Amino acid sequence: MNDALYIAATGMKAQTAQIDSVANNVANASTPGFKRSSLRFGDLIASTAMAPLQGDALAGPAGVKVNAVQRSFAAGELKRTDDVMAVAIQGDGFLEVQLPDGSPAFVRSARLDIGADRLLGTADGLTLRQHIHVPQDIRRIAIGEDGQVQGVDDAGRSTALGRIDVALFTSPAGLTPAGDGLWQASARSGEAVMSPAGEAGAGRFKQGYQETSNVQLVEEMVQLMIAQRAYEMNVKVMQAADEIAGMTNNLRK
């Protein structure tokens, strides 16, 4: 196989993956709390089988590959909502919740709700790590920026119910997406370190707010145009290599 054809094909494959990444970002531009992804490319080392018999011209890099998918955890804009049970984090950190199998997951913003067991959790039925119990006579929940949860009854009396802490990670970019805005820890992210809101670099809670996506459409359009032009250039390389191969084949005629 012509080496230039193979190299151009790896470039086309890589740029196709880049276009897919941009498309996913654009599609989720309106998804609350979505974190944009980007691709990191690297040299593709030529295999011994690819090396031409007459020398080692391809002993080094021969093409491109996708090394990793990176997530940007830059904070999205906090948008006020009419839902007093919505809560977001202004600054670094995550809310920790428990999945149905008991494993921990993390989310940047969520709509809270009181479960059938009277434990405070998300509207999706996931319980908060702190297991905050809400008595039957409580009619309204108030969450301070420091994470302190107060319950207010019909008479307007407030009762302290507990405190929601913020989960911090050494490398948030290493978190693994679990769908629906949830993330799980990995070896790259490190284990979660719990901290009171507003302390040790942890963000503060904002009740009645929702974090929007951190996707910037103008930036995504620029990345799309760059990927499209790179793809076109690889196609031209493939066409040129094919023409040269055709001319070589015609030398015997």
Residue pairs with C-beta under 8 A, 6 or more apart in sequence:
2 241
2 242
2 244
2 245
3 50
3 52
3 58
3 62
4 237
4 238
4 240
4 241
4 244
5 238
5 241
5 242
5 245
6 50
6 62
6 63
7 62
7 63
7 237
8 234
8 235
8 237
8 238
8 241
9 63
9 234
9 238
10 44
10 63
10 64
10 65
11 63
11 64
11 230
11 231
11 233
11 234
11 237
12 231
12 234
12 235
12 238
14 39
14 41
14 64
14 65
14 66
15 227
15 228
15 230
15 231
15 234
16 231
17 39
17 66
18 39
18 223
18 227
18 230
19 224
19 227
19 228
19 231
21 37
21 38
21 39
21 69
22 220
22 223
22 224
22 227
24 37
25 36
25 37
25 215
25 220
26 215
26 217
26 220
28 34
28 213
28 215
29 213
29 215
29 217
29 220
30 212
30 213
31 181
31 213
32 109
32 181
32 210
32 211
32 212
32 213
33 76
33 88
33 107
33 108
33 109
33 181
33 210
33 211
33 212
33 213
34 76
34 181
34 213
34 214
34 215
35 71
35 72
35 73
35 74
35 213
35 214
36 71
36 72
36 213
36 214
36 215
36 216
36 220
37 69
37 70
37 71
37 72
38 69
38 70
38 72
38 223
39 66
39 68
39 69
39 70
40 66
40 67
40 68
40 69
40 70
41 64
41 65
41 66
41 67
42 64
42 65
42 66
42 67
43 60
43 61
43 63
43 64
43 65
44 61
44 62
44 63
44 64
44 65
45 60
45 61
45 62
46 58
46 59
46 60
46 61
46 62
46 63
50 58
50 62
51 57
51 58
51 59
52 58
70 173
71 172
71 173
71 175
71 177
72 173
72 214
73 172
73 173
73 175
73 214
74 214
75 90
75 91
75 211
75 214
76 108
76 211
76 212
76 213
76 214
77 211
77 212
78 88
78 90
78 206
78 209
78 210
78 211
78 212
79 209
79 210
79 211
79 212
80 208
80 209
81 208
81 209
81 210
82 208
83 111
83 208
83 210
84 140
84 141
84 207
84 208
85 111
85 112
85 113
85 123
85 141
86 109
86 110
86 111
86 112
86 207
86 208
86 209
86 210
87 95
87 109
87 110
87 111
87 112
87 143
87 205
87 206
87 207
87 208
87 209
88 108
88 109
88 205
88 206
88 209
88 210
88 211
89 95
89 108
89 109
89 166
89 197
89 203
89 204
89 205
89 206
89 211
90 145
90 203
90 204
90 205
90 206
90 209
91 201
91 202
91 203
91 204
92 166
92 168
92 172
92 201
92 202
92 203
93 166
93 167
93 168
93 195
93 197
93 202
93 203
94 106
94 107
94 108
94 166
94 167
94 168
94 169
94 183
94 192
95 106
95 107
95 108
95 109
95 110
95 128
95 164
95 166
95 167
96 104
96 105
96 106
96 128
96 129
96 165
96 167
96 192
96 194
97 104
97 105
97 106
97 107
97 110
97 121
97 122
97 126
97 127
97 128
97 129
97 182
98 104
98 105
98 126
98 127
98 128
98 129
99 105
99 126
99 178
99 182
100 125
100 126
103 184
104 129
104 184
104 185
104 192
105 126
105 178
105 182
105 183
105 184
106 167
106 175
106 182
106 183
106 184
106 185
106 192
107 122
107 181
107 182
107 183
108 181
108 211
109 181
109 209
109 210
109 211
110 122
110 123
110 124
110 181
111 122
111 123
112 120
112 121
112 122
112 123
112 128
112 141
112 143
113 120
113 121
113 122
113 123
114 120
114 121
114 134
114 141
115 121
115 125
115 127
118 133
118 134
118 135
118 136
119 127
119 128
119 131
119 132
119 133
119 134
120 127
120 128
120 130
120 132
120 133
120 134
120 141
120 149
120 161
121 127
121 128
122 128
124 180
128 164
129 165
129 167
129 194
130 162
130 163
130 164
130 165
132 149
132 161
132 162
132 164
133 161
133 162
134 141
134 151
134 161
135 151
135 159
137 153
137 154
138 151
138 152
138 153
138 159
138 161
139 152
139 153
139 154
140 151
140 152
141 149
141 150
141 151
141 152
141 161
142 149
142 150
142 151
142 152
142 158
142 207
143 149
143 150
143 164
143 205
143 207
144 150
144 205
145 197
145 198
145 204
145 205
145 206
146 163
146 196
146 197
146 198
146 204
146 205
147 163
147 164
147 165
147 166
147 196
147 197
147 205
148 160
148 163
149 160
149 161
149 162
149 163
149 164
150 158
150 159
150 160
150 161
151 158
151 159
151 161
152 158
152 159
153 159
163 196
164 197
164 205
165 194
165 195
165 196
165 197
165 202
166 194
166 195
166 196
166 197
166 202
166 203
167 192
167 193
167 194
167 195
168 192
168 193
168 194
168 195
168 200
168 201
168 202
169 175
169 185
169 189
169 190
169 191
169 192
169 193
170 189
170 190
170 193
171 188
171 189
171 190
172 189
173 188
173 189
174 186
174 187
174 188
174 189
174 190
175 183
175 184
175 185
175 186
175 189
176 183
176 184
176 185
176 186
176 189
177 183
178 184
185 191
185 192
195 201
195 202
196 202
197 203
197 204
197 205
198 204
